[in-house]
Amino acid sequence: MVAEFNQPLVTHIFTADPSAHVFEGKLYIYPSHDIDHDGPTNDNGDQYQMEDYHVLSMDGPDAPCVDHGLALHVRDVAWASEQMWAPDAACRNGMYYLFFPARDKDGIFRIGVATSASPAGPFRAEANYIDGSFSIDPAVFIDEDERAYMVFGGLWGGQLEKWKTGEYQADAAEKEPGEPAFGPRMAELTEDLLSFRAEPQEISIVDEAGQPLLAGDEDRRYFEGPWMHKYNGKYYLSYSTGTTHKIVYAVSDKPFGPYVFQGTILEPVVGWTTHHSIVEFEGKWYLFYHDASLSGGVDHKRCVKFTEIQYDEQGRILPVQL
């Protein structure tokens, strides 16, 4: 069956958090794989019990979506204990890299990397997580000059607020509403994409007057699920607002920002979480996202979808109409 806009790409498994890329002339999608269970839901994300990854692909937006099967399982990651959450992928020198978060043996989220000669996997994990990594939702962007960057981080279950001192603090609290909001973290990657060149930096997201977005500004502030892409020479940082369930974006002239808030891409979908990626394929741009419609609204049983997006003459992304 051919793929259709705003319909589940696959229905035989639950999928979420799609990271889409063009590799070898095809669209490859790297989602998380939701486990079909009926356990309790909480703000720590215990219901998201994912333990492996499948890779999806399409020859084009009008082609069938193929599930390439098991690509990596938590049992094959020496440092990880559970919760293989939203991944991303990259390619360099004919090698494919899968970046993924998981809890280490102490229950702290770290970010690992696995490699394969094929974009479909299977992937072989490195022996340890990336030194200096923490939190969740890695997204890797390779610029036109071949410099590679990872942006990452998520609040609540993603533990980002627990790192505000630079060290993990299990009892760390969120910021007060009037304080500048947490920003995602970003680090340049080494040539082999296996390490950080330097300690991750916090990215500032500001309003049009240059003032940092505040923690209480839940319609605009960063929560999780970052994605980076480039359009007409500008860097676009898009992300989830979490509690208000939107995908929004900000723009900068430089990879490390600051990023100026622009607006909303996607209004709330069915289910609590929202997570996305943006990719160009044969001159058109597509938004990949998920919702919980396949399960009738169960937050941890989601499905990946996609649709086309448009830009106006000023480079603003037109809000998606579902």
N, C-alpha and C positions, 0 to 999 in steps of 0.2 A: 504494500500500500504506500502510495507516495505521501510525502510530508505535506501538511497543510498549515497555513498560518494559524496560530492561536489554538492549535490542537496538540494533544500529547504526542511527542515524537515516538515514544514506545509505551506500551501498556502492560507488558508481561512482567515488568519490575517497576518499583517506585524509584524515581530519580529526582534530583534536585541540584541546585547550585551549578548551572552549566557554564563551563568555560569553553568558548568556541574559538577555533583557529583554522586557518587555511594551511594545510600541509599536503604536499604532493598533488596539488590541484583539486583537493577535496575539502569539504567541511568536516572537521573532526571536533567532537564535543566531549568534554571531560567533566562528567557530573559526579556528584556523590550518589551513593546507592542506599536509599532508605530501606531499613529493615521493617518487614510487615509484622508488627507486634501491637499489643493493646495495653501497654504499660502506662503509668501516669505521666502527666506533663508538668514541667516546672520551668522557672526562669533560668535555672542552671543548664538547661538543655539536656537533661538526662534521657529524655525520650529519643534523642537523635543518636541511636546506637550503631551507626554505620560501621562496618568492619571490612569493606573491600571496595574496589572500584571496577567499573565496566567502562569501556570506551565505545562511543557511538560515532558513526560517520554517515555522511550523505555525499553522493557525487555532485549534488547541487541542491538548491532550495526546493526543486520540484521532484526530487528523487526519493526513493524509499530510504528510511533510516535503518542502518544495520548495527546490531549489537555485536561487538567483537568478543564478548565474553569476559571472563575474569582477567583483569590486568594486574592487580596487586591486592594482596590480602594482609591484614594486620599481623597474622601469624608469621609472615615472612619479613617483618620489619623488627629487627633485633631490639631496638630501643623503645618501641611503642607498646602500649598496653590496651588501648581501646579508642573508639570514636574517631574514625577516619572521616573527617569532615571535608568541606569544600576544597577541591584541588584546582590546580592549573597546570599548563604544559607549555613547553617551549622547544625550539629546535635550533641546534647549532652544529655545523660541520657534519651533518648527516646523522647526528645522534639526537634522540628525543628524550626530553626530561619531564618527569611528572613531579610536581611540587605538591606537598600535602601536609596538613596539620594532623596531629594525633596527640593524645596524652602520653607522656613518658611514664616510667615506672612509679614516679612520685605523684602522678595525677596532674602534672603541669603540661599545658599545651606547648608543643614545639613544632617546628616545621622541618620536614624531611624532604629528601629528593631521591628519585629512582630513575633509572635510565633504561633505554631500549633502542635497538636498531630500527624499530618500526613504530610509527605513530599510534598503532593500535595495541602496542604492547605484545606480550607481557613485559612488565617492568621489574627491574632488579633494584632493590633499595640499597642505598649506602649504609654502612655499618652504624653510623650515628647521625643524629639530626644536625642541621646547620648550626655551627657554633654561633652563639649570640642570638638565636632565633627564639621567638616566643609568640603566644597568642595564636590566631587562626587566620583563615581566608587569604592565603598567598595568591598574589596576581603578579605575573612576570611580564614586563614590557621590554622589548628590544627595540631601541631607537634606530634611526636611519644611519647613525654612525657606528652601529653594532654594539654600543654600550647597553648593558642589560641592567634592569632595575626590578627589585621586588617591593611591592607595596602590600601591607598586611595589617591585620588587627581587627578585633571585635570585642565589644563590651559584654558584660554579664557572663554567660557561659564561656565566652571566648577569652575572658581573663585580662583584657587589655588594661582595665583600671587598676589591676593588681601590680602593674609594672611602672607606676608613675614616678617612683624614686629611682628607677633603673635596676632595682632588685625585686624579686617576687615577694609580695606581701599578701598572705592568704586572707587577711582581714581588711584589706584596703577598701575604702568606700568610693562611690562615684563622686564626681564634683558637684558642688552646689549649683543651683540654676543660674546664678549670676556670674559664675566663673567661665573662662574660655573653655569650650568643649574639648574633649580629647580628640586629637587628630590621628589618622592612620600613621603607621611607621613606614619608612622607606629606606632601603639600602641598595647601593650598587653591588652587583654580583661580579665575582671574578670571571676571568675569561672562560674557565671550564664550567661555569654556572653552579658550582658546588659549594661556594663559600661567599660570605660578605666581604667586600673590600674594606669596609669600615663599619663602625657601630651604627645601627639604624637611627635615623633622625625622625622626629615628629614633624608631620606636614601640617602647615597652617592653612585653614580654610576661612576666608574672610568675606565680609559683605562688600558692596560696591564702594563703600566709604573706607575700606581697608581695615575695618574693625573685626576682630575674631568672632566667629559665631559662638554663641554661648551654650552652655550645657542645657539650659532650659528651653532653648529654641529647637524643640523636637521635630519641627517640620523641615528643618534644614541641616541640623548638626549631624556629624558623622556618628554612625553606630557600628556598622560592619560591612562586609562584602565589597571591598574596593575593586575597581577595574580601571585600567589606564588604556587610552588609545590616542591617536594623533590624527588631527583633521586640519588641513590647510595650515600646517606649521604650528598649530596650537596643541597643547597637552590637555586632554580631557580626563578628569578624575571623577568617576561616577561611583555611587555607593548607596547603601541602604540606610534609611533613617531609623530603622528598628521599630521603636514604639509607635510611630505613625505610619509605618509600613509603606513607605514610598521609595522609589529609585530616583535620586536627584543627581545633579552634577555641578562641577565647578571647573574653571579653565585657567590655565597659566601659560606663560611664555617659556617656563623652565621646568624640568622634571621635578625638582624639589620645591617648586612653588615660590611664594604663596599662591594658592588657588582662589579665584574669585567666584563665589557662588552665582549660578546662572538660573536654575529652575528645576522643575520636575520633568522626568522622562516618563515614569510609569506610576500611576496611582495604585492604591492598595489592591491586591489580588486576593483570591480565596485562600485562607490560611494565615497564620501569624507571620511567617518569614517571607522575605522577598530577597532575591539574589539573581544576578544577571551577568552578562558579558555582551560586548559590542564588537562586531567584526565586519570587515569589508570583503565581499566576494564578487568578483567580476563586475566591479564598478557600482555595486549597490551595497547598502549598509543594513545590517540585521541586528536586532536585539534578541538575545536568547535569555529566557527567564523561566521561573517555575511558579506553580501554584499548587493548591491541594485539591483541585477539582476531581481528579481521578478517584480519590478516596472519599469524596463527599465532604471534604473540609477537615480531615484529620491532619493536624499540623505536621506530623512526622511521616506522612505517607503522601509524597508529592510527585509531580510530573513535570518534565521539561517541555517547554514550548518555545516558539520563536515567531517573529514578525519583522517586517521591514520598517526601517526608520528613515526620516528625512531631516535635512538641515535647511534653515532659511538662508538668505543671502548674507546675513551677518555671522553665520556659523552656529547659530543656536539650534539645538535639537528640538524638533517639534514634538510636543507631548503625544505619546502613543494613545490611540483610541482603540480599545479592545471591543 
